Amino acid sequence: MSSLQLNTEVAIERLPFSIAPTDRLLFVGSCFASEIGRRFADAQFHTVVNPYGVMYNPASILHTVEKCEAADVAVLTLGTNHVYILNETGEIVDNCCKRPQRLFTERVLTVTECTGYLQQCIEKLRSFNPDVNVVLTVSPIRYRKYGFHGSQLSKAALLLATDEIVRSNAGVAYFPAYELMNDELRDYRFYKPDMLHPSEQAADYIFKRFCDAVLSDDAFRFMDEWQPIAHALNHKPFNPDSEEYKIFIEHAKERERQFRMKWKL
């Protein structure tokens, strides 16, 4: 008798490019970009994560990209196609800064507008580094304030826009974070208590699938070598003043120094 399969596996092919241990990584977008970017930073990759704050829509992501330095790989995570326009200037703002709602008008970007902003992101990134590779993702985080149907419409617009950009640009790939959450992890146990954001377990799983799709063999070795060093450095001793622990932590720091020399960090 065959075993019962309780989820739908999302088949993910290797992306057409790889992340190397010394690549400069840029993560811009929703708080999901922060979740994945933080894991790369913790793993000692050269990582910049949302340097001007969390950005949810394609226009605001472009505003960050325009101010960033060169990256070798940029990961842009789209959350919504809703934008807020400051009535006084007619400009899309990235953060309302807790100002009164009456000062802003909410608007929904069309698929064509989303595509245009993303294309500008690609072109700006390439003006900094012609060899940059770009990964586009759609955040699995739902937006209750739009209503769940409205949230799905927003995601649909982003999915259509990212598909157009990938088909029109070499060196740009799509990673199915949204599909992983909604198909493989279709269970509320994989959400935080707000039932909107992926849990730590879910984010860890999506991070692993992302690594499997894009990391080079050297990058996997890099992570494998760092993991025991990080574990040693983060160890919480019962008696931090003991001679035994002092020797242990000095040994761990020496291993870290050798690691950084080896990988030229």
Helices and strands as residue ranges (DSSP letters): E 24-29, H 31-42, E 46-49, H 58-65, E 73-78, E 82-86, E 91-93, G 101-103, E 104-108, H 111-128, E 133-138, G 144-146, H 148-168, E 172-174, H 177-179, I 180-184, G 188-190, H 200-214, H 217-233, H 243-263
